Amino acid sequence: MYAHILIATDGSELAQKGLDHGLNLAKGLGSKVTVMSVTEPAPIFASAGMYGPVATAEDIVSYQRAGEEYGAKVLNAAKAQADKLGVNAEVVHVEEMWAAEAINQVAKDRGCDLIVMASHGRRGLGRLILGSQTVEVLTNSQVPVLVVR
């Protein structure tokens, strides 16, 4: 049914549920898996001058380095979990992209036929304020998306 499953994770407890579900599905189907994490662009704190702090070049490099290190930690754990289950898995860390955009791009580039990801299931004002990467993936994906909560 699904030959290549993309599993998106940010290393959170909730994302672990998505990873567990995706890996078990892949094991049952004999599917290949790509597990991915994303480091979004460095945040811009505020405008310059007396209006607030501004990210320096050093801040941005530090942010990127921390993202790389955290992504490697998350993906190494995911790869070990896949290996333990006997699932053929590759890992990829995407930098400097928004999560939903990166998820859809990796799915397309790697020929994935299913995306598995977790969602907090926020509604109302919480979703409006925090946004929803899941909704954006669902809206723009060219392949089915399995949302785990």
C-alpha positions as CSV (number, residue, x, y, z in Angstrom):
1,M,0.0,0.0,0.0
2,Y,2.7,2.5,1.0
3,A,6.2,1.9,-0.2
4,H,7.9,4.9,1.3
5,I,6.7,6.7,4.4
6,L,7.9,10.1,5.5
7,I,7.8,10.6,9.3
8,A,8.3,14.1,10.6
9,T,9.5,14.6,14.1
10,D,10.6,17.5,16.3
11,G,11.7,15.2,19.2
12,S,8.8,16.1,21.4
13,E,6.8,13.6,23.4
14,L,3.8,14.1,21.0
15,A,6.0,13.7,17.9
16,Q,7.3,10.4,19.4
17,K,3.7,9.1,19.1
18,G,3.8,9.9,15.4
19,L,7.2,8.3,15.1
20,D,6.1,5.1,16.9
21,H,3.0,4.8,14.8
22,G,4.8,5.5,11.5
23,L,7.5,3.0,12.2
24,N,5.1,0.3,13.3
25,L,3.0,0.9,10.1
26,A,6.2,0.7,8.0
27,K,7.2,-2.6,9.7
28,G,3.7,-4.1,9.1
29,L,3.7,-3.0,5.4
30,G,7.4,-3.6,4.7
31,S,7.8,0.0,3.8
32,K,10.9,2.1,3.5
33,V,11.0,5.2,5.8
34,T,12.5,8.6,5.8
35,V,12.5,10.3,9.2
36,M,13.0,14.0,9.1
37,S,13.4,17.0,11.4
38,V,13.5,20.7,10.6
39,T,15.3,23.7,12.0
40,E,13.3,26.7,11.0
41,P,14.9,30.0,10.1
42,A,16.5,31.9,13.0
43,P,13.9,34.2,14.6
44,I,14.1,37.9,14.2
45,F,13.6,39.3,17.6
46,A,12.6,42.9,16.9
47,S,13.5,45.9,14.9
48,A,16.8,47.7,15.5
49,G,17.6,50.4,18.0
50,M,15.7,51.3,21.1
51,Y,12.7,49.2,20.0
52,G,14.1,45.9,21.2
53,P,17.0,43.4,20.8
54,V,18.3,42.4,17.4
55,A,19.8,39.0,16.6
56,T,23.5,39.3,15.9
57,A,25.4,37.2,13.4
58,E,26.7,35.3,16.4
59,D,23.2,34.6,17.7
60,I,22.1,33.3,14.3
61,V,25.2,31.0,14.1
62,S,24.5,29.8,17.6
63,Y,20.9,29.1,16.8
64,Q,21.8,27.1,13.7
65,R,24.5,25.1,15.5
66,A,22.0,24.2,18.3
67,G,19.4,23.2,15.6
68,E,21.9,20.9,13.9
69,E,22.9,19.3,17.2
70,Y,19.4,18.8,18.4
71,G,18.3,17.5,15.0
72,A,21.2,15.0,15.0
73,K,20.2,13.8,18.5
74,V,16.5,13.4,17.5
75,L,17.3,11.6,14.2
76,N,20.0,9.3,15.7
77,A,17.4,8.1,18.3
78,A,14.8,7.7,15.5
79,K,17.3,5.7,13.4
80,A,18.1,3.5,16.4
81,Q,14.4,2.8,17.0
82,A,13.9,1.9,13.3
83,D,16.9,-0.4,13.3
84,K,15.6,-2.1,16.4
85,L,12.3,-2.8,14.7
86,G,14.0,-3.9,11.5
87,V,12.7,-1.0,9.4
88,N,14.8,0.3,6.6
89,A,15.1,4.0,7.5
90,E,17.1,7.0,6.3
91,V,17.2,10.3,8.2
92,V,17.3,13.9,6.9
93,H,17.6,17.2,8.7
94,V,16.4,20.3,6.8
95,E,17.7,23.7,7.8
96,E,16.4,27.2,7.2
97,M,12.9,26.2,6.1
98,W,9.5,26.3,7.7
99,A,8.4,22.9,8.9
100,A,5.3,22.4,6.7
101,E,7.2,23.6,3.6
102,A,10.1,21.3,4.3
103,I,7.9,18.3,5.0
104,N,6.0,18.7,1.7
105,Q,9.3,19.3,-0.2
106,V,11.1,16.2,1.3
107,A,8.0,14.1,0.5
108,K,8.0,15.2,-3.1
109,D,11.8,15.0,-3.6
110,R,12.1,11.5,-2.1
111,G,9.0,10.1,-3.7
112,C,7.2,9.4,-0.4
113,D,3.6,8.1,-0.7
114,L,2.5,8.8,2.8
115,I,3.4,11.5,5.4
116,V,3.0,10.6,9.1
117,M,3.1,13.4,11.7
118,A,1.7,14.4,15.0
119,S,-0.6,17.3,15.8
120,H,-1.5,19.0,19.0
121,G,-5.1,19.4,17.7
122,R,-5.3,23.0,18.9
123,R,-8.5,24.9,18.0
124,G,-9.8,28.4,18.1
125,L,-7.5,31.2,19.3
126,G,-4.7,28.8,20.2
127,R,-4.4,27.6,16.6
128,L,-4.7,31.1,15.3
129,I,-1.9,32.4,17.5
130,L,0.4,29.4,17.2
131,G,-0.4,28.5,13.7
132,S,-0.7,24.9,12.6
133,Q,2.1,23.2,10.6
134,T,-0.2,20.2,10.3
135,V,-2.9,22.1,8.6
136,E,-0.4,23.6,6.2
137,V,1.0,20.2,5.3
138,L,-2.6,18.8,4.8
139,T,-3.5,21.8,2.6
140,N,-0.5,21.6,0.4
141,S,0.5,17.9,0.4
142,Q,0.4,15.9,-2.9
143,V,0.2,12.6,-0.9
144,P,-2.0,11.3,1.9
145,V,-1.2,12.5,5.4
146,L,-1.7,10.5,8.6
147,V,-2.1,12.7,11.6
148,V,-1.4,11.1,15.0
149,R,-2.7,12.6,18.2
